[in-house]
Amino acid sequence: MTERKIMLRLDEVRDFVATASQCDFDIDIFYNRYSVDAKSILGVLGLDLRQPLTVRCNGYSEEFDSYLNRFAMAS
């Protein structure tokens, strides 16, 4: 299981969800006490996109990991 902090803009959500949906493992996004499925566009749009989000992947895909680098925040 890996976790990454990201920032998403509204115009990036559709592409993010489409890319996450191609993975064959669970991906969740957290903000405070809210947790949603990263493969759900309505779930992701329901989050406060002005805040840093935590993505938790219950598997690994090199392609998805490199895709997440676009949105990654400095640690």
RADA-V165414 format. One record per pair of residues at least 12 apart in sequence whose C-alpha atoms are under 10 Angstrom apart, sorted by the first residue. I is the first residue (numbers start at 0). GAP is how many residues later the second one is. D is the distance in Angstrom with one decimal. If there is no record, write none. Layout:
[[I | GAP | D] [I | GAP | D]]
//
This chain:
[[0 | 25 | 9.9] [0 | 26 | 9.7] [0 | 55 | 6.8] [0 | 56 | 5.5] [0 | 57 | 4.6] [0 | 58 | 6.0] [0 | 59 | 7.9] [1 | 25 | 9.7] [1 | 53 | 8.0] [1 | 54 | 5.6] [1 | 55 | 5.3] [1 | 56 | 6.9] [1 | 57 | 7.7] [1 | 58 | 8.0] [1 | 63 | 9.7] [2 | 24 | 9.8] [2 | 25 | 9.5] [2 | 26 | 9.4] [2 | 51 | 6.5] [2 | 52 | 5.4] [2 | 53 | 4.4] [2 | 54 | 6.5] [2 | 55 | 9.1] [3 | 25 | 9.5] [3 | 49 | 8.2] [3 | 50 | 5.6] [3 | 51 | 5.2] [3 | 52 | 6.7] [3 | 53 | 8.6] [3 | 61 | 9.4] [3 | 64 | 8.0] [3 | 65 | 9.0] [3 | 67 | 9.3] [3 | 68 | 6.8] [3 | 69 | 8.1] [3 | 70 | 9.9] [3 | 71 | 9.2] [4 | 24 | 9.5] [4 | 25 | 9.5] [4 | 47 | 6.4] [4 | 48 | 5.6] [4 | 49 | 4.5] [4 | 50 | 6.3] [4 | 51 | 9.1] [4 | 63 | 9.2] [4 | 64 | 9.8] [4 | 66 | 8.1] [4 | 67 | 5.8] [4 | 68 | 5.7] [4 | 69 | 8.2] [4 | 70 | 8.0] [5 | 23 | 9.6] [5 | 43 | 9.9] [5 | 45 | 9.0] [5 | 46 | 5.7] [5 | 47 | 5.3] [5 | 48 | 6.3] [5 | 49 | 7.2] [5 | 62 | 7.6] [5 | 63 | 8.5] [5 | 64 | 8.5] [5 | 65 | 5.0] [5 | 66 | 4.4] [5 | 67 | 5.3] [5 | 68 | 9.0] [6 | 42 | 7.1] [6 | 43 | 7.6] [6 | 44 | 7.0] [6 | 45 | 5.2] [6 | 46 | 6.1] [6 | 47 | 8.8] [6 | 61 | 9.9] [6 | 63 | 9.2] [6 | 64 | 5.5] [6 | 65 | 6.7] [6 | 66 | 6.9] [7 | 36 | 9.6] [7 | 40 | 9.6] [7 | 41 | 6.0] [7 | 42 | 7.9] [7 | 43 | 8.6] [7 | 44 | 8.0] [7 | 45 | 7.9] [7 | 62 | 9.5] [7 | 63 | 6.5] [7 | 64 | 9.2] [8 | 36 | 10.0] [8 | 40 | 6.4] [8 | 41 | 7.8] [8 | 62 | 9.2] [9 | 34 | 9.6] [9 | 35 | 7.7] [9 | 38 | 10.0] [9 | 39 | 7.1] [9 | 40 | 9.3] [11 | 59 | 9.5] [12 | 25 | 9.6] [12 | 27 | 9.9] [12 | 28 | 7.2] [12 | 29 | 9.8] [12 | 31 | 7.2] [12 | 32 | 7.3] [12 | 36 | 9.4] [13 | 25 | 9.7] [13 | 26 | 9.5] [13 | 27 | 6.7] [13 | 28 | 9.9] [13 | 30 | 9.2] [13 | 31 | 9.2] [14 | 26 | 9.7] [15 | 22 | 8.1] [15 | 23 | 8.4] [15 | 25 | 8.9] [15 | 28 | 9.4] [15 | 48 | 9.6] [15 | 51 | 8.7] [15 | 52 | 8.7] [15 | 55 | 9.7] [16 | 20 | 9.3] [16 | 21 | 6.1] [16 | 22 | 5.0] [16 | 23 | 6.6] [16 | 24 | 6.0] [16 | 25 | 9.7] [16 | 26 | 9.9] [16 | 27 | 8.0] [17 | 20 | 9.3] [17 | 21 | 7.1] [17 | 22 | 9.1] [17 | 23 | 8.6] [18 | 19 | 9.6] [18 | 20 | 8.4] [18 | 44 | 9.3] [18 | 45 | 7.2] [18 | 48 | 8.3] [18 | 49 | 9.8] [19 | 17 | 9.6] [19 | 18 | 6.5] [19 | 19 | 5.7] [19 | 20 | 9.2] [19 | 37 | 9.7] [19 | 44 | 7.2] [19 | 47 | 9.5] [19 | 48 | 9.7] [20 | 16 | 9.9] [20 | 17 | 7.8] [20 | 18 | 5.1] [20 | 19 | 8.4] [21 | 17 | 8.8] [21 | 39 | 9.9] [21 | 42 | 8.8] [22 | 16 | 9.2] [22 | 34 | 9.7] [22 | 36 | 8.7] [22 | 37 | 8.6] [22 | 38 | 7.2] [22 | 40 | 9.3] [22 | 41 | 7.6] [23 | 34 | 9.6] [23 | 35 | 8.2] [23 | 36 | 9.3] [23 | 37 | 9.0] [24 | 32 | 7.4] [24 | 33 | 6.0] [24 | 34 | 5.5] [24 | 35 | 7.9] [24 | 36 | 9.1] [25 | 12 | 8.2] [25 | 13 | 8.5] [25 | 30 | 8.3] [25 | 31 | 6.2] [25 | 32 | 5.4] [25 | 33 | 7.2] [25 | 34 | 9.9] [26 | 12 | 7.2] [26 | 28 | 7.0] [26 | 29 | 5.7] [26 | 30 | 4.6] [26 | 31 | 6.2] [26 | 32 | 8.2] [27 | 12 | 9.6] [27 | 15 | 10.0] [27 | 16 | 9.5] [27 | 26 | 8.2] [27 | 27 | 5.8] [27 | 28 | 5.2] [27 | 29 | 6.6] [27 | 30 | 8.5] [28 | 14 | 9.0] [28 | 15 | 7.6] [28 | 18 | 8.9] [28 | 24 | 6.5] [28 | 25 | 5.5] [28 | 26 | 4.5] [28 | 27 | 6.3] [28 | 28 | 8.9] [29 | 14 | 9.5] [29 | 17 | 8.5] [29 | 22 | 9.1] [29 | 23 | 5.8] [29 | 24 | 5.0] [29 | 25 | 6.5] [29 | 26 | 7.9] [30 | 16 | 7.2] [30 | 17 | 7.7] [30 | 18 | 9.3] [30 | 20 | 7.7] [30 | 21 | 7.3] [30 | 22 | 5.4] [30 | 23 | 6.6] [30 | 24 | 9.2] [31 | 15 | 9.9] [31 | 16 | 9.9] [31 | 19 | 9.7] [31 | 20 | 9.7] [31 | 21 | 8.6] [31 | 22 | 9.3] [33 | 12 | 9.5] [33 | 13 | 7.8] [33 | 14 | 9.9] [34 | 12 | 8.8] [34 | 18 | 9.9] [34 | 19 | 9.3] [34 | 20 | 9.6] [34 | 21 | 10.0] [35 | 19 | 9.8] [36 | 18 | 9.7] [36 | 19 | 9.8] [37 | 17 | 8.0] [37 | 18 | 9.1] [37 | 19 | 9.4] [51 | 19 | 10.0] [51 | 20 | 9.5] [51 | 21 | 8.1] [52 | 18 | 9.9] [52 | 19 | 9.6] [52 | 20 | 9.5] [53 | 18 | 9.7] [54 | 13 | 9.0] [54 | 17 | 9.8]]
//
